[in-house]
């Protein structure tokens, strides 16, 4: 029987080393992340908003949309997938429905934040947070559903109290420990601005930490994160940013030089692992499955004398 992705994530976390979690915005980016050797991946709300809607991360993505992308990603890879649940898409009762959907989609974990809805990217100014009691209720509700449907599912509480107007690390730590008491497995202290702030959180928050190494936060190396005991470190938008830059560069060159640009691109990627897109995306596996399950005469008719890529 296939191991649950949540159980796999729990097992990885028990190894005691910081897990590097790149963010994926669709199934293909998740496949690339897995092939690169990473132990898990995230579903980036920022990336989904940008790629699916062409809009900034300001709470425009719906529950159904992020769950749909999560399901596609979790189906495409074998590594655990950690989804961005924003604020839970409503109050504590809405959070319960969201938990059911994310668990059903095959996620191993979610992180849910204490921002006022509509939320925004944690590293952009203008955030506000809900009262502590409201977020505690959301965590308790999420924990109840988790215990009923998948006790291994990892519940990560994100706290944005540091980045709001007048915010402080003290308030973040106070809230974080309340979220742990309410049933969260891990705390995501968002928008810390220095190594000293992260070190303080590691000492004073009474649970595991997820760190987002981006935006206003320090770019600490993995050995230092291991020293601090950080459980997970995120690279949320690396896939989005790198692919957007590559798309921009390709189409600028193509617009200028037409087919000569295409020829140069094909020459550059000839020996690249993803240079043969047909092979990279899995056409050979489809042919193997056809040969296993379809009538032999049908497979022969499909391929013998056929023009194009031969898996």
BADO-955359 format. One record per residue (C-alpha): residue number from 1; residue in three letters; x, y, z. Coordinates in pm, 1 decimal. Layout:
! BADO-955359
- NUM, ALA, X, Y, Z;
...
This chain:
! BADO-955359
- 1, UNK, 0.0, 0.0, 0.0;
- 2, UNK, 131.7, 343.0, -95.7;
- 3, UNK, 249.5, 551.1, 200.4;
- 4, UNK, 44.3, 864.4, 266.0;
- 5, UNK, 228.2, 1180.7, 170.2;
- 6, UNK, 157.0, 1320.5, 517.1;
- 7, UNK, 319.7, 1016.3, 676.7;
- 8, UNK, 617.9, 1056.8, 446.3;
- 9, UNK, 651.7, 1423.6, 546.6;
- 10, UNK, 638.3, 1330.4, 916.0;
- 11, UNK, 912.8, 1076.3, 858.6;
- 12, UNK, 1129.9, 1335.2, 679.7;
- 13, UNK, 1080.9, 1585.4, 961.7;
- 14, UNK, 1193.7, 1328.3, 1218.7;
- 15, UNK, 1535.8, 1314.8, 1051.8;
- 16, UNK, 1615.6, 1642.6, 1226.6;
- 17, UNK, 1759.4, 1828.8, 927.0;
- 18, UNK, 1614.7, 2137.4, 762.6;
- 19, UNK, 1397.5, 2038.7, 465.3;
- 20, UNK, 1434.8, 2269.2, 166.3;
- 21, UNK, 1089.1, 2329.8, 18.3;
- 22, UNK, 1081.3, 2500.3, -324.0;
- 23, UNK, 744.8, 2636.8, -430.2;
- 24, UNK, 565.2, 2501.6, -737.1;
- 25, UNK, 290.9, 2687.8, -922.8;
- 26, UNK, 178.9, 2399.7, -1145.8;
- 27, UNK, 243.5, 2029.3, -1201.6;
- 28, UNK, 532.3, 2081.4, -1443.6;
- 29, UNK, 727.1, 2305.3, -1204.0;
- 30, UNK, 670.6, 2045.5, -930.7;
- 31, UNK, 807.8, 1769.8, -1155.3;
- 32, UNK, 1122.1, 1976.9, -1217.7;
- 33, UNK, 1160.5, 2032.1, -842.2;
- 34, UNK, 1129.6, 1659.7, -774.0;
- 35, UNK, 1376.3, 1569.3, -1049.8;
- 36, UNK, 1623.9, 1817.0, -897.5;
- 37, UNK, 1623.3, 1602.3, -583.8;
- 38, UNK, 1429.4, 1811.9, -332.9;
- 39, UNK, 1250.5, 1615.2, -57.3;
- 40, UNK, 924.0, 1810.8, -73.4;
- 41, UNK, 762.5, 2103.8, -249.8;
- 42, UNK, 514.6, 2375.7, -174.6;
- 43, UNK, 215.7, 2509.0, -363.8;
- 44, UNK, 287.7, 2881.0, -378.8;
- 45, UNK, -17.5, 3102.6, -350.9;
- 46, UNK, 182.2, 3388.6, -499.8;
- 47, UNK, 282.5, 3170.7, -794.1;
- 48, UNK, -67.1, 3035.7, -850.7;
- 49, UNK, -214.1, 3386.0, -845.0;
- 50, UNK, 46.5, 3510.1, -1092.4;
- 51, UNK, 34.6, 3211.2, -1328.0;
- 52, UNK, -336.2, 3127.5, -1315.7;
- 53, UNK, -482.0, 3477.4, -1296.1;
- 54, UNK, -195.7, 3703.6, -1398.6;
- 55, UNK, -269.8, 3894.4, -1076.9;
- 56, UNK, -71.1, 3980.7, -762.1;
- 57, UNK, -99.9, 3782.5, -440.2;
- 58, UNK, -372.8, 3989.4, -271.4;
- 59, UNK, -631.8, 3724.7, -186.6;
- 60, UNK, -784.0, 3681.6, -532.2;
- 61, UNK, -732.6, 3304.2, -555.8;
- 62, UNK, -1031.1, 3095.6, -442.6;
- 63, UNK, -1029.3, 2775.0, -241.6;
- 64, UNK, -1135.2, 2568.8, -542.3;
- 65, UNK, -854.0, 2711.1, -755.8;
- 66, UNK, -571.3, 2645.7, -509.4;
- 67, UNK, -708.9, 2299.0, -426.0;
- 68, UNK, -728.2, 2218.5, -798.5;
- 69, UNK, -362.2, 2312.5, -849.3;
- 70, UNK, -267.7, 2122.9, -532.1;
- 71, UNK, -439.5, 1809.1, -663.0;
- 72, UNK, -260.2, 1834.4, -999.0;
- 73, UNK, 75.4, 1876.8, -825.5;
- 74, UNK, 22.2, 1602.0, -566.7;
- 75, UNK, -77.5, 1361.8, -845.7;
- 76, UNK, 224.6, 1449.7, -1060.4;
- 77, UNK, 496.6, 1393.6, -797.9;
- 78, UNK, 577.6, 1143.0, -524.9;
- 79, UNK, 733.5, 1393.3, -282.1;
- 80, UNK, 514.0, 1548.0, -7.9;
- 81, UNK, 328.1, 1864.9, -108.9;
- 82, UNK, 268.7, 2152.5, 134.2;
- 83, UNK, -12.1, 2382.9, 23.1;
- 84, UNK, -71.5, 2751.5, 89.0;
- 85, UNK, -417.4, 2783.4, 245.4;
- 86, UNK, -402.8, 3163.1, 280.0;
- 87, UNK, -638.3, 3266.2, 564.0;
- 88, UNK, -849.9, 2952.2, 537.2;
- 89, UNK, -1100.1, 3115.8, 299.8;
- 90, UNK, -1334.5, 3238.7, 570.0;
- 91, UNK, -1397.1, 3180.9, 938.4;
- 92, UNK, -1326.6, 2866.0, 1139.1;
- 93, UNK, -1617.0, 2680.6, 977.9;
- 94, UNK, -1482.9, 2760.7, 629.2;
- 95, UNK, -1141.4, 2639.1, 745.8;
- 96, UNK, -1293.8, 2298.8, 820.3;
- 97, UNK, -1415.7, 2267.9, 461.8;
- 98, UNK, -1075.6, 2385.5, 333.7;
- 99, UNK, -900.3, 2117.7, 538.9;
- 100, UNK, -1126.3, 1848.4, 395.3;
- 101, UNK, -1048.2, 1965.8, 42.9;
- 102, UNK, -670.8, 1987.9, 86.3;
- 103, UNK, -652.9, 1645.2, 249.4;
- 104, UNK, -870.1, 1503.5, -27.5;
- 105, UNK, -642.5, 1660.4, -287.9;
- 106, UNK, -342.3, 1465.9, -155.2;
- 107, UNK, -154.8, 1742.2, 25.2;
- 108, UNK, 72.8, 1644.4, 313.1;
- 109, UNK, 35.2, 1976.1, 495.0;
- 110, UNK, -99.7, 2327.4, 472.7;
- 111, UNK, 1.7, 2658.1, 620.3;
- 112, UNK, -275.6, 2891.9, 725.3;
- 113, UNK, -212.6, 3253.5, 822.6;
- 114, UNK, -356.6, 3503.4, 1068.5;
- 115, UNK, -399.7, 3789.3, 823.5;
- 116, UNK, -723.8, 3978.1, 772.6;
- 117, UNK, -893.9, 3872.7, 448.7;
- 118, UNK, -833.2, 3962.9, 175.2;
- 119, UNK, -471.8, 3879.0, 254.8;
- 120, UNK, -160.7, 3974.9, 65.7;
- 121, UNK, 192.2, 3850.5, 13.2;
- 122, UNK, 368.6, 3836.9, 348.7;
- 123, UNK, 658.4, 4045.8, 222.5;
- 124, UNK, 445.9, 4331.8, 88.3;
- 125, UNK, 339.9, 4626.4, 305.5;
- 126, UNK, -23.3, 4677.0, 402.7;
- 127, UNK, -97.7, 4357.0, 596.4;
- 128, UNK, -331.1, 4335.4, 895.8;
- 129, UNK, -389.6, 4048.1, 1137.0;
- 130, UNK, -706.8, 3910.9, 1294.7;
- 131, UNK, -754.4, 3895.0, 1673.0;
- 132, UNK, -565.4, 3614.4, 1842.8;
- 133, UNK, -887.0, 3440.7, 1950.0;
- 134, UNK, -1012.9, 3422.2, 1592.0;
- 135, UNK, -697.9, 3254.7, 1466.9;
- 136, UNK, -693.2, 3014.7, 1762.2;
- 137, UNK, -1045.2, 2908.5, 1663.4;
- 138, UNK, -930.7, 2843.7, 1306.7;
- 139, UNK, -642.1, 2628.4, 1425.7;
- 140, UNK, -866.8, 2430.9, 1660.2;
- 141, UNK, -1117.1, 2372.8, 1380.0;
- 142, UNK, -844.3, 2264.2, 1137.6;
- 143, UNK, -699.3, 2031.2, 1400.3;
- 144, UNK, -1035.4, 1860.9, 1452.3;
- 145, UNK, -1070.5, 1782.0, 1081.3;
- 146, UNK, -708.4, 1667.5, 1059.7;
- 147, UNK, -755.6, 1424.1, 1348.3;
- 148, UNK, -1065.8, 1277.7, 1185.8;
- 149, UNK, -935.5, 1243.5, 827.9;
- 150, UNK, -555.4, 1215.2, 844.1;
- 151, UNK, -383.4, 1240.7, 1184.2;
- 152, UNK, -41.9, 1263.4, 1014.1;
- 153, UNK, -140.9, 1572.5, 815.8;
- 154, UNK, 91.7, 1856.8, 920.3;
- 155, UNK, -79.2, 2177.9, 1031.7;
- 156, UNK, 142.7, 2484.6, 1000.5;
- 157, UNK, 25.8, 2814.8, 1151.0;
- 158, UNK, 169.5, 3119.8, 981.5;
- 159, UNK, 194.8, 3438.6, 1185.9;
- 160, UNK, 222.2, 3776.4, 1012.4;
- 161, UNK, 226.7, 3987.3, 1328.8;
- 162, UNK, 586.5, 4101.5, 1274.3;
- 163, UNK, 517.4, 4270.4, 940.3;
- 164, UNK, 203.5, 4471.5, 1022.1;
- 165, UNK, 210.8, 4839.5, 1113.9;
- 166, UNK, 346.3, 4856.0, 1467.9;
- 167, UNK, 417.6, 4483.1, 1463.1;
- 168, UNK, 681.4, 4316.7, 1678.3;
- 169, UNK, 864.0, 3989.6, 1726.5;
- 170, UNK, 723.8, 3979.1, 2080.7;
- 171, UNK, 366.6, 3972.2, 1949.2;
- 172, UNK, 458.0, 3710.4, 1689.1;
- 173, UNK, 605.7, 3484.3, 1957.9;
- 174, UNK, 302.6, 3531.2, 2185.7;
- 175, UNK, 66.1, 3436.6, 1908.0;
- 176, UNK, 284.0, 3149.5, 1784.6;
- 177, UNK, 282.3, 2973.4, 2120.4;
- 178, UNK, -96.4, 3015.7, 2142.7;
- 179, UNK, -130.7, 2857.7, 1798.1;
- 180, UNK, 79.6, 2561.7, 1908.0;
- 181, UNK, -140.0, 2519.3, 2216.0;
- 182, UNK, -445.3, 2520.9, 1985.2;
- 183, UNK, -313.3, 2226.6, 1783.2;
- 184, UNK, -66.2, 2356.1, 1524.5;
- 185, UNK, 234.5, 2131.7, 1458.4;
- 186, UNK, 464.6, 2403.7, 1333.5;
- 187, UNK, 491.2, 2783.5, 1320.9;
- 188, UNK, 567.4, 2991.7, 1013.0;
- 189, UNK, 701.0, 3325.9, 1143.2;
- 190, UNK, 658.6, 3541.2, 833.6;
- 191, UNK, 857.6, 3852.6, 733.0;
- 192, UNK, 1134.4, 3835.3, 990.7;
- 193, UNK, 1393.4, 4098.4, 903.8;
- 194, UNK, 1716.7, 3965.6, 1054.6;
- 195, UNK, 1904.2, 3656.8, 1164.4;
- 196, UNK, 1869.2, 3777.0, 1523.5;
- 197, UNK, 1490.5, 3776.4, 1492.7;
- 198, UNK, 1489.2, 3422.2, 1359.7;
- 199, UNK, 1727.3, 3310.2, 1633.0;
- 200, UNK, 1497.6, 3458.5, 1894.8;
- 201, UNK, 1197.1, 3283.1, 1744.3;
- 202, UNK, 1385.7, 2954.1, 1745.2;
- 203, UNK, 1455.3, 2996.9, 2116.8;
- 204, UNK, 1121.4, 3130.0, 2238.1;
- 205, UNK, 863.4, 2956.9, 2018.0;
- 206, UNK, 789.2, 2618.3, 2171.6;
- 207, UNK, 765.4, 2419.7, 1850.9;
- 208, UNK, 911.5, 2354.0, 1506.5;
- 209, UNK, 960.6, 2644.2, 1264.1;
- 210, UNK, 904.1, 2697.0, 892.4;
- 211, UNK, 1116.8, 2984.4, 756.0;
- 212, UNK, 1050.2, 3172.9, 431.6;
- 213, UNK, 1393.5, 3268.3, 294.4;
- 214, UNK, 1277.4, 3549.7, 64.1;
- 215, UNK, 1162.3, 3911.8, 47.4;
- 216, UNK, 1257.1, 4110.6, 357.7;
- 217, UNK, 1398.1, 3805.0, 536.9;
- 218, UNK, 1768.5, 3713.7, 554.4;
- 219, UNK, 1918.9, 3463.1, 307.1;
- 220, UNK, 2071.6, 3231.0, 564.8;
- 221, UNK, 2265.5, 2928.5, 441.9;
- 222, UNK, 2139.5, 2578.0, 510.2;
- 223, UNK, 2410.3, 2493.6, 770.6;
- 224, UNK, 2301.8, 2793.9, 979.2;
- 225, UNK, 1935.7, 2695.6, 951.1;
- 226, UNK, 2027.6, 2347.5, 1071.5;
- 227, UNK, 2210.2, 2502.2, 1368.0;
- 228, UNK, 1896.5, 2696.4, 1455.9;
- 229, UNK, 1684.7, 2381.8, 1426.7;
- 230, UNK, 1460.7, 2514.4, 1148.9;
- 231, UNK, 1235.1, 2232.3, 1028.5;
- 232, UNK, 1148.7, 2363.9, 680.3;
- 233, UNK, 1286.8, 2647.1, 469.1;
- 234, UNK, 1086.6, 2777.0, 175.7;
- 235, UNK, 1194.6, 2903.5, -165.4;
- 236, UNK, 840.1, 3000.5, -254.1;
- 237, UNK, 872.1, 3191.7, -580.3;
- 238, UNK, 1195.7, 3061.0, -731.0;
- 239, UNK, 1014.3, 2852.6, -991.3;
- 240, UNK, 787.1, 3141.2, -1085.6;
- 241, UNK, 1061.2, 3402.8, -1107.3;
- 242, UNK, 1312.1, 3188.2, -1296.2;
- 243, UNK, 1056.7, 3068.2, -1550.8;
- 244, UNK, 914.0, 3417.7, -1601.1;
- 245, UNK, 1262.6, 3557.9, -1667.0;
- 246, UNK, 1332.4, 3271.5, -1911.2;
- 247, UNK, 1000.1, 3332.6, -2092.0;
- 248, UNK, 1071.0, 3704.2, -2117.6;
- 249, UNK, 1419.9, 3647.4, -2258.0;
- 250, UNK, 1302.1, 3385.4, -2508.4;
- 251, UNK, 1018.5, 3591.7, -2649.6;
- 252, UNK, 1220.6, 3911.6, -2665.4;
- 253, UNK, 1475.1, 3727.5, -2878.2;
- 254, UNK, 1205.6, 3554.2, -3084.1;
- 255, UNK, 1023.8, 3883.6, -3151.8;
- 256, UNK, 1349.9, 4033.1, -3274.8;
- 257, UNK, 1499.7, 3746.5, -3475.3;
- 258, UNK, 1207.0, 3517.7, -3566.1;
- 259, UNK, 1302.0, 3159.2, -3654.8;
- 260, UNK, 1676.1, 3222.4, -3614.4;
- 261, UNK, 1607.7, 3270.1, -3242.8;
- 262, UNK, 1427.4, 2936.2, -3235.7;
- 263, UNK, 1723.4, 2766.5, -3401.3;
- 264, UNK, 1966.5, 2917.3, -3149.5;
- 265, UNK, 1743.5, 2804.9, -2862.0;
- 266, UNK, 1719.7, 2450.2, -2995.9;
- 267, UNK, 2098.0, 2435.6, -3032.0;
- 268, UNK, 2149.2, 2563.3, -2676.1;
- 269, UNK, 1916.8, 2307.9, -2516.9;
- 270, UNK, 2008.7, 2010.2, -2735.1;
- 271, UNK, 2182.8, 1828.0, -2448.8;
- 272, UNK, 1982.1, 1982.2, -2164.4;
- 273, UNK, 1786.4, 1737.9, -1940.8;
- 274, UNK, 1466.7, 1914.0, -2046.8;
- 275, UNK, 1580.6, 1983.5, -2400.2;
- 276, UNK, 1376.1, 1696.4, -2538.3;
- 277, UNK, 1038.4, 1802.2, -2401.9;
- 278, UNK, 860.1, 1495.0, -2536.4;
- 279, UNK, 1089.8, 1267.4, -2342.0;
- 280, UNK, 1100.9, 1488.7, -2034.3;
- 281, UNK, 724.2, 1504.8, -1994.0;
- 282, UNK, 677.6, 1128.8, -2027.1;
- 283, UNK, 584.5, 1014.4, -2376.9;
- 284, UNK, 812.5, 706.3, -2343.6;
- 285, UNK, 620.4, 598.2, -2032.7;
- 286, UNK, 290.9, 631.5, -2220.5;
- 287, UNK, 424.6, 401.6, -2493.5;
- 288, UNK, 537.3, 147.5, -2234.3;
- 289, UNK, 188.8, 149.2, -2084.3;
- 290, UNK, 32.0, 110.8, -2428.2;
- 291, UNK, 252.7, -189.4, -2498.5;
- 292, UNK, 153.5, -342.4, -2165.7;
- 293, UNK, -221.9, -289.8, -2182.5;
- 294, UNK, -334.7, -229.3, -2542.2;
- 295, UNK, -366.5, -500.9, -2808.9;
- 296, UNK, -29.1, -552.9, -2977.5;
- 297, UNK, -174.3, -496.8, -3324.0;
- 298, UNK, -315.1, -160.7, -3215.8;
- 299, UNK, 21.4, -45.0, -3080.3;
- 300, UNK, 197.3, -157.1, -3397.6;
- 301, UNK, -55.1, 32.2, -3609.4;
- 302, UNK, -2.2, 344.4, -3402.6;
- 303, UNK, 374.0, 361.7, -3439.7;
- 304, UNK, 494.3, 168.2, -3746.2;
- 305, UNK, 568.8, 421.6, -4018.4;
- 306, UNK, 437.1, 707.2, -3806.0;
- 307, UNK, 613.1, 1043.9, -3844.5;
- 308, UNK, 740.9, 1227.9, -3537.6;
- 309, UNK, 905.6, 1159.4, -3202.9;
- 310, UNK, 935.1, 786.3, -3140.1;
- 311, UNK, 919.3, 717.8, -2764.4;
